[in-house]
Amino acid sequence: MADNENGKDPVILDEHRGLTAQKAANARRHLKGVAENQDLLRQNQASLDKFLLATPSQTWSEAAEKALYVIGLLAGNAASQDPRHKQLIASVAEDFRRLAESEAAPEQEL
């Protein structure tokens, strides 16, 4: 199907490349997609950070959610890969969830 000015079908370059060149082209496309996704993630995180900084927590549950977000950010660094640190992070996160649920339970009974 010709959608160009000369009326000829477009040439699909991947069909004319060798296997190694096709793999290299696919790798470049994949890396570009990953880089674009990382940029979008950074933008979204920056937006969330601004929102979290601009609005103070109104309840302990909201404060716990913010703390879990920060802990999650810190958990991604190399220093937190120590198994003891991972266990501590998981324990604190579970405490926040448990306490937030117990705080919400009396509100639901009203």
CNS distance restraints for C-alpha pairs under 8 A (distance, minus, plus):
assign (resid   1 and name CA) (resid   8 and name CA) 7.76 0.50 0.50
assign (resid   1 and name CA) (resid   9 and name CA) 5.59 0.50 0.50
assign (resid   2 and name CA) (resid   7 and name CA) 5.24 0.50 0.50
assign (resid   2 and name CA) (resid   8 and name CA) 5.21 0.50 0.50
assign (resid   2 and name CA) (resid   9 and name CA) 4.48 0.50 0.50
assign (resid   2 and name CA) (resid  10 and name CA) 6.77 0.50 0.50
assign (resid   3 and name CA) (resid   7 and name CA) 6.87 0.50 0.50
assign (resid   3 and name CA) (resid   8 and name CA) 7.92 0.50 0.50
assign (resid   3 and name CA) (resid   9 and name CA) 7.42 0.50 0.50
assign (resid   4 and name CA) (resid   8 and name CA) 7.06 0.50 0.50
assign (resid   4 and name CA) (resid   9 and name CA) 7.84 0.50 0.50
assign (resid   4 and name CA) (resid  10 and name CA) 7.83 0.50 0.50
assign (resid  12 and name CA) (resid  16 and name CA) 7.43 0.50 0.50
assign (resid  13 and name CA) (resid  17 and name CA) 6.62 0.50 0.50
assign (resid  14 and name CA) (resid  22 and name CA) 6.03 0.50 0.50
assign (resid  17 and name CA) (resid  21 and name CA) 5.75 0.50 0.50
assign (resid  17 and name CA) (resid  22 and name CA) 5.99 0.50 0.50
assign (resid  18 and name CA) (resid  22 and name CA) 6.17 0.50 0.50
assign (resid  19 and name CA) (resid  23 and name CA) 6.18 0.50 0.50
assign (resid  20 and name CA) (resid  24 and name CA) 6.19 0.50 0.50
assign (resid  21 and name CA) (resid  25 and name CA) 6.09 0.50 0.50
assign (resid  22 and name CA) (resid  26 and name CA) 6.12 0.50 0.50
assign (resid  23 and name CA) (resid  27 and name CA) 6.06 0.50 0.50
assign (resid  24 and name CA) (resid  28 and name CA) 6.22 0.50 0.50
assign (resid  25 and name CA) (resid  29 and name CA) 6.27 0.50 0.50
assign (resid  26 and name CA) (resid  30 and name CA) 6.10 0.50 0.50
assign (resid  27 and name CA) (resid  31 and name CA) 6.07 0.50 0.50
assign (resid  28 and name CA) (resid  32 and name CA) 6.13 0.50 0.50
assign (resid  29 and name CA) (resid  33 and name CA) 6.30 0.50 0.50
assign (resid  30 and name CA) (resid  34 and name CA) 6.23 0.50 0.50
assign (resid  31 and name CA) (resid  35 and name CA) 6.11 0.50 0.50
assign (resid  32 and name CA) (resid  36 and name CA) 6.21 0.50 0.50
assign (resid  33 and name CA) (resid  37 and name CA) 6.20 0.50 0.50
assign (resid  34 and name CA) (resid  38 and name CA) 6.15 0.50 0.50
assign (resid  35 and name CA) (resid  39 and name CA) 6.22 0.50 0.50
assign (resid  36 and name CA) (resid  40 and name CA) 6.29 0.50 0.50
assign (resid  37 and name CA) (resid  41 and name CA) 6.09 0.50 0.50
assign (resid  38 and name CA) (resid  42 and name CA) 6.15 0.50 0.50
assign (resid  39 and name CA) (resid  43 and name CA) 6.26 0.50 0.50
assign (resid  40 and name CA) (resid  44 and name CA) 6.15 0.50 0.50
assign (resid  41 and name CA) (resid  45 and name CA) 6.06 0.50 0.50
assign (resid  42 and name CA) (resid  46 and name CA) 6.09 0.50 0.50
assign (resid  43 and name CA) (resid  47 and name CA) 6.21 0.50 0.50
assign (resid  44 and name CA) (resid  48 and name CA) 6.17 0.50 0.50
assign (resid  45 and name CA) (resid  49 and name CA) 5.99 0.50 0.50
assign (resid  46 and name CA) (resid  50 and name CA) 6.21 0.50 0.50
assign (resid  47 and name CA) (resid  51 and name CA) 6.29 0.50 0.50
assign (resid  48 and name CA) (resid  52 and name CA) 6.08 0.50 0.50
assign (resid  49 and name CA) (resid  53 and name CA) 6.10 0.50 0.50
assign (resid  50 and name CA) (resid  54 and name CA) 6.05 0.50 0.50
assign (resid  51 and name CA) (resid  55 and name CA) 6.27 0.50 0.50
assign (resid  52 and name CA) (resid  56 and name CA) 7.28 0.50 0.50
assign (resid  52 and name CA) (resid  66 and name CA) 7.26 0.50 0.50
assign (resid  57 and name CA) (resid  62 and name CA) 5.29 0.50 0.50
assign (resid  57 and name CA) (resid  63 and name CA) 5.32 0.50 0.50
assign (resid  58 and name CA) (resid  62 and name CA) 6.54 0.50 0.50
assign (resid  58 and name CA) (resid  63 and name CA) 7.66 0.50 0.50
assign (resid  59 and name CA) (resid  63 and name CA) 6.40 0.50 0.50
assign (resid  60 and name CA) (resid  64 and name CA) 6.03 0.50 0.50
assign (resid  60 and name CA) (resid 100 and name CA) 7.09 0.50 0.50
assign (resid  61 and name CA) (resid  65 and name CA) 6.23 0.50 0.50
assign (resid  61 and name CA) (resid  96 and name CA) 7.74 0.50 0.50
assign (resid  61 and name CA) (resid  99 and name CA) 7.91 0.50 0.50
assign (resid  61 and name CA) (resid 100 and name CA) 4.96 0.50 0.50
assign (resid  61 and name CA) (resid 103 and name CA) 7.61 0.50 0.50
assign (resid  62 and name CA) (resid  66 and name CA) 6.36 0.50 0.50
assign (resid  63 and name CA) (resid  67 and name CA) 6.16 0.50 0.50
assign (resid  64 and name CA) (resid  68 and name CA) 6.04 0.50 0.50
assign (resid  64 and name CA) (resid  96 and name CA) 5.71 0.50 0.50
assign (resid  64 and name CA) (resid  97 and name CA) 7.80 0.50 0.50
assign (resid  64 and name CA) (resid 100 and name CA) 7.49 0.50 0.50
assign (resid  65 and name CA) (resid  69 and name CA) 6.25 0.50 0.50
assign (resid  65 and name CA) (resid  96 and name CA) 7.95 0.50 0.50
assign (resid  66 and name CA) (resid  70 and name CA) 6.32 0.50 0.50
assign (resid  67 and name CA) (resid  71 and name CA) 6.03 0.50 0.50
assign (resid  68 and name CA) (resid  72 and name CA) 5.97 0.50 0.50
assign (resid  68 and name CA) (resid  93 and name CA) 6.27 0.50 0.50
assign (resid  68 and name CA) (resid  96 and name CA) 7.89 0.50 0.50
assign (resid  69 and name CA) (resid  73 and name CA) 6.36 0.50 0.50
assign (resid  70 and name CA) (resid  74 and name CA) 6.26 0.50 0.50
assign (resid  71 and name CA) (resid  75 and name CA) 5.86 0.50 0.50
assign (resid  71 and name CA) (resid  89 and name CA) 7.14 0.50 0.50
assign (resid  72 and name CA) (resid  76 and name CA) 6.59 0.50 0.50
assign (resid  73 and name CA) (resid  77 and name CA) 7.62 0.50 0.50
assign (resid  74 and name CA) (resid  80 and name CA) 7.21 0.50 0.50
assign (resid  75 and name CA) (resid  80 and name CA) 5.27 0.50 0.50
assign (resid  75 and name CA) (resid  81 and name CA) 7.48 0.50 0.50
assign (resid  75 and name CA) (resid  86 and name CA) 7.51 0.50 0.50
assign (resid  75 and name CA) (resid  89 and name CA) 7.56 0.50 0.50
assign (resid  76 and name CA) (resid  80 and name CA) 6.90 0.50 0.50
assign (resid  76 and name CA) (resid  81 and name CA) 7.99 0.50 0.50
assign (resid  77 and name CA) (resid  81 and name CA) 7.34 0.50 0.50
assign (resid  80 and name CA) (resid  85 and name CA) 5.58 0.50 0.50
assign (resid  80 and name CA) (resid  86 and name CA) 6.39 0.50 0.50
assign (resid  81 and name CA) (resid  85 and name CA) 6.82 0.50 0.50
assign (resid  81 and name CA) (resid  86 and name CA) 6.44 0.50 0.50
assign (resid  82 and name CA) (resid  86 and name CA) 6.32 0.50 0.50
assign (resid  83 and name CA) (resid  87 and name CA) 6.15 0.50 0.50
assign (resid  84 and name CA) (resid  88 and name CA) 6.15 0.50 0.50
assign (resid  85 and name CA) (resid  89 and name CA) 6.08 0.50 0.50
assign (resid  86 and name CA) (resid  90 and name CA) 6.16 0.50 0.50
assign (resid  87 and name CA) (resid  91 and name CA) 6.07 0.50 0.50
assign (resid  88 and name CA) (resid  92 and name CA) 6.17 0.50 0.50
assign (resid  89 and name CA) (resid  93 and name CA) 6.12 0.50 0.50
assign (resid  90 and name CA) (resid  94 and name CA) 6.13 0.50 0.50
assign (resid  91 and name CA) (resid  95 and name CA) 6.20 0.50 0.50
assign (resid  92 and name CA) (resid  96 and name CA) 6.25 0.50 0.50
assign (resid  93 and name CA) (resid  97 and name CA) 6.29 0.50 0.50
assign (resid  94 and name CA) (resid  98 and name CA) 6.04 0.50 0.50
assign (resid  95 and name CA) (resid  99 and name CA) 6.01 0.50 0.50
assign (resid  96 and name CA) (resid 100 and name CA) 5.93 0.50 0.50
assign (resid  97 and name CA) (resid 101 and name CA) 6.16 0.50 0.50
assign (resid  98 and name CA) (resid 102 and name CA) 6.27 0.50 0.50
assign (resid  99 and name CA) (resid 103 and name CA) 6.09 0.50 0.50
assign (resid 100 and name CA) (resid 104 and name CA) 6.20 0.50 0.50
assign (resid 101 and name CA) (resid 105 and name CA) 6.11 0.50 0.50
assign (resid 102 and name CA) (resid 106 and name CA) 7.28 0.50 0.50
assign (resid 103 and name CA) (resid 107 and name CA) 7.32 0.50 0.50
assign (resid 104 and name CA) (resid 108 and name CA) 6.46 0.50 0.50
assign (resid 105 and name CA) (resid 109 and name CA) 6.63 0.50 0.50
assign (resid 106 and name CA) (resid 110 and name CA) 6.78 0.50 0.50
